[in-house]
């Protein structure tokens, strides 16, 4: 329904207050996009900043009644265009909903509003001797955004992804009704799991206004080792054997030659790597262990270092704690390095861990066939590959991205391991996903949102 823009703004101002509705040039440019490299900014009719679950419910009830599309935005750090506004609709930005409601030490849970940043939750949990284990590499990201995309990160090999830590939600449905799922409970077997259905739905099913998150005891000690290998294939073939040791590493990250060179040049770090080794190493494996004390973490690190050596590592370096932290922080920022270098796309295809070597070999062939440069790093422990695609021609660049995703899916993988589909990967998702599954997902969308006002055009058409 196409309604009078002035009437729309007036009604929204009546709900959340005039100071919390912006239009036209008053909407700051950062609200018009996320960090996707392939999705253009979009100007919405209005930006609305609710301050409570009640505000969200009233806004959605009004928009649903009048057929006004609603895009939802938390921190805007996503990489798939999932929070991109809709030109004929409103952008519901959750900036004001930023309370850590509770850190419950007895039940080891946190209760948060959606705009709580990861850095804030990390600090609040640590003050209680606990840890929120999801570590996607961007600490300015928000809990709401993490829930929307089912974020993962470097610690996923040990602790899993966001959905493994969401125990319950408060969510507002498209018609404004409020639903609470789950709770401070470790398990539930009572009907459909609506909590997990909403996690990863990218704002297309409901607007999350509060999250109950599992916390874990914080282990005091971490140790990092860096193992250079002659080839990236050697690194990826080593992963299953390292996992099979039972040492339960916190991180298993691969870094290819170009990405490592970029990290070292950008940060000026000195990791103590012999220049001769740097000349021959085409890939690196970063392994991090954790334990209740230094002895436990060091023992696990030493064992994994010995396994790396047995599997063909040129050398193995036990990194000093400062260097280890610096390298992890630099690895977190690899997206920004790729963006600064002119990458046309960043993909996060995921394949079975044991198929990682085959995928990397295939990616190399695809790059050569298309005259492209494909470089990156990834969560080797869980098969999640992050590749920056460089090609001067946009059409060829898209062809490379498509071929890489198709290769991953052929190995039993999926289009996205943790960044989500949004707008950036929608065409690939619709092309490669099982049509029966797509049809069922569309029916689920229809059940939650009969008028299709919530983030329309995201995930699928």
Order of alpha helices (4+ residues) and beta strands (2+ residues): alpha-beta-beta-alpha-beta-beta-beta-beta-alpha-beta-alpha-alpha-beta-beta-alpha-beta-beta-beta-alpha-beta-alpha-alpha-beta-alpha-beta-alpha-alpha-beta-alpha-beta-beta-alpha-alpha-alpha
